[in-house]
Structure formats: structure tokens, C-alpha cells
Amino acid sequence: MSLQLRSEAEAHEQLRALYQALLFNQDCFDEFKRLLVLYQPSAEEGDDEPAGATAVRERLNERIRGWVGGHFEALSVLQVLQWRAIIVEERFTSPASPWRESNDN
């Protein structure tokens, strides 16, 4: 269990480092947004990630590692889609958001 707690704490630290890079460096934010725009997921839900989208996601993860000083677990497909919805599509809740149902009531 301590290994899992350490992983969660590390994930929070990595996310905090990403937020700081995006908030305090306009160039990082602009490149982050540009790469998110280039990320074109599959049109059909449940389909595999297209090769072009995989390449963009890998490039995005590589750039994030550069901004935060090296160690950063790769963003998953779902995480990239969530970031894309927020930054590119300017949606602050995604369809998979647990808040959606409570906000609709």
C-alpha cells in the first residue's frame, strides 16, 4: 500500500509541475495547446488510437518532460482527451466527468 501512496503522491507532484510550467511560461502553454490541437483522436469511441495521434501524444509527453525537468509519466489517451476538451474546446467538464450528473440536476 505504501508503494501505491507514493505513486499517487508522485503523480500529484508531476501534475503540479506541469501546471506550473503551463501557468508561468507562455511558450510552454502555447506549445501545449498547439500539440493538443494536432491530436486527432479516433472518430469512433473504443477504436484504437490512430498512429498520427499516437505520435502527437508521444511528442507532447516528450515536451512535458523537458518543461518539468525530466521525470514525468506519460499522459494517457484519456488524459490527453481531457486536456484537449479543456484547453482546445474550452469545455471545463468532459462527458466522462463525475460532476456532469450533479451539474445537470
Contacts in CASP RR format, 6 or more apart in sequence:
PFRMAT RR
TARGET T0000
AUTHOR 0000-0000-0000
METHOD contacts of the structure
MODEL  1
MSLQLRSEAEAHEQLRALYQALLFNQDCFDEFKRLLVLYQPSAEEGDDEP
AGATAVRERLNERIRGWVGGHFEALSVLQVLQWRAIIVEERFTSPASPWR
ESNDN
10 73 0 8 1.000
11 73 0 8 1.000
14 68 0 8 1.000
14 71 0 8 1.000
14 72 0 8 1.000
14 73 0 8 1.000
17 67 0 8 1.000
17 68 0 8 1.000
17 69 0 8 1.000
17 72 0 8 1.000
18 64 0 8 1.000
18 67 0 8 1.000
18 68 0 8 1.000
18 72 0 8 1.000
21 28 0 8 1.000
21 64 0 8 1.000
21 67 0 8 1.000
21 68 0 8 1.000
22 28 0 8 1.000
22 29 0 8 1.000
22 32 0 8 1.000
23 29 0 8 1.000
25 67 0 8 1.000
28 67 0 8 1.000
31 63 0 8 1.000
32 60 0 8 1.000
32 63 0 8 1.000
32 64 0 8 1.000
32 83 0 8 1.000
32 87 0 8 1.000
33 87 0 8 1.000
33 88 0 8 1.000
35 56 0 8 1.000
35 59 0 8 1.000
35 60 0 8 1.000
35 63 0 8 1.000
36 60 0 8 1.000
36 80 0 8 1.000
36 83 0 8 1.000
36 84 0 8 1.000
36 87 0 8 1.000
36 88 0 8 1.000
37 88 0 8 1.000
38 56 0 8 1.000
39 53 0 8 1.000
39 56 0 8 1.000
39 57 0 8 1.000
39 60 0 8 1.000
39 80 0 8 1.000
39 84 0 8 1.000
40 50 0 8 1.000
40 52 0 8 1.000
40 53 0 8 1.000
40 56 0 8 1.000
41 49 0 8 1.000
41 50 0 8 1.000
41 53 0 8 1.000
41 77 0 8 1.000
41 81 0 8 1.000
41 84 0 8 1.000
42 48 0 8 1.000
42 49 0 8 1.000
42 50 0 8 1.000
42 53 0 8 1.000
49 57 0 8 1.000
49 77 0 8 1.000
53 77 0 8 1.000
57 74 0 8 1.000
57 75 0 8 1.000
57 77 0 8 1.000
57 80 0 8 1.000
58 74 0 8 1.000
60 75 0 8 1.000
60 80 0 8 1.000
61 72 0 8 1.000
61 74 0 8 1.000
61 75 0 8 1.000
64 72 0 8 1.000
64 75 0 8 1.000
65 71 0 8 1.000
65 72 0 8 1.000
75 83 0 8 1.000
78 96 0 8 1.000
81 94 0 8 1.000
82 94 0 8 1.000
82 96 0 8 1.000
85 91 0 8 1.000
85 94 0 8 1.000
86 92 0 8 1.000
86 94 0 8 1.000
93 99 0 8 1.000
93 100 0 8 1.000
93 103 0 8 1.000
END
